[in-house]
Amino acid sequence: MPLYVALTYTRDVDWTAPEQAGDLQGYEDFAKSAAAVIRGGQALYPTATATTVRVSGGKGGDVVTSDGPYAETKEALTGFYLLECADLDEAVKMSAGLPAAWDGAVEVRPVIQFPA
Amino acid sequence: MDAVARLVREEGTRVLATLIRVTGNVDLAQDATQDAVVRALETWPRDGTPDNPRAWLLVTAKRRAVDVIRREARRAGKEAAAMDWTTDPQDESAETIHDDLLRLVFTCCHPALSLEAQVALALRTLGGLSTGEVARGLLVPEATMAKRLTRAKQKIRQAAIPYRVPEPAELPSRLSGVAATVYLIFNEGYAAGGGAALVRTELAAEAIRLGRLLAELMPDEPTVLGLLALMLLQNARRDARVGPSGDLILLPDQDRSRWNPGAIKEGVQLIGVALRRTPDRPDSYVVQAAIAACHALAPSYAETSWESVVSWYDVLLSVNDTPVVRFEPRGGDQ
């Protein structure tokens, strides 16, 4: 069965802050209602905690880190779910139940399943 | 196009629709169908058209698809999966073929594909045009079009866009997506005008052909009937729209004897059928067709029933309240 990742893009929130409890509840409700198709997923710390890593001069070169996310966008990647769905229509229908879909956007991407 | 070529093209679309379902692979189905079509065009004029042309094409295309799958499996050093779908093509009932075509329509016009990808896919698969023809029709370099089609087919496969007819609940919105795609194709051709290359103006005829296919597949859907009526009524004025030097002639100055009475009659009849389906809330395409019919039925510009035109515009506003409608000039210019 196809596997999809649903990337949630929202305001750059700190899910651990007490004032996010209300928003978090929306995701817990989603997790309950979509339990049959959810194969995994996590919430992420805000982009202020992100570190972008590059190696200059090819493999084995100097590790260069910079503070912040790879892409600075208005809406930030704040979490992801792994969904196992029959097809894209089902994946879209499930993703439309994520609060991020109305608070921001959800990017649905098919996951490559390499043969074992 | 001669009779054999037309038959092969029409049946080819049906065979392709079935083969996509059976193989689950648009590219493979397209190559195999293309192969069968080429063989038919080679052998039928010489040996005569088979009793069941569709079955002949389907068997030939399926064999070809199996060959390709086996060859690729061998190259990958794998055993080809058992394929039990090479058996009897007579199994494909009229109903199955009907449903396969519908599946193809809704997959080509899936909202997860960009509108330009939908247009290209519809012309290539449902219309049976070559990639080069699609490219020239849409004024895009052939390599760009080939890439666009490949990307669309890749997305269908990799993102698992389903090959199915939408549920009744989602049908209205999906259907309006299909209609929008076909109408866009029509306007690409219609707006091209007289000076444009034939391949471009041919898009209008191609869109009407797709509209007829939709009406055949979904004879009870007002959207589909209204779309076909609208395209027929606009296209009926086509010859009168262009002057000898290729310049555009506006509605008041058109020679109405050059309008196509057969297309007008058919369009008006379709409007009648569609209006009887949903008299309380007519579909937006049906209303636009009714406006076109007001012009088409007027013996002269001065004798146009502007009262009817205006009241249909009011209906259009109520079913489809968008700024575009509100600002549209009420006289109509073409």
Interface residues (C-beta under 8 A of the other chain):
Chain A: P2 A86 D87 L88 D89 V92 V108 R109 P110
Chain B: H110 A112 Q158 A159 A160 I161 P162
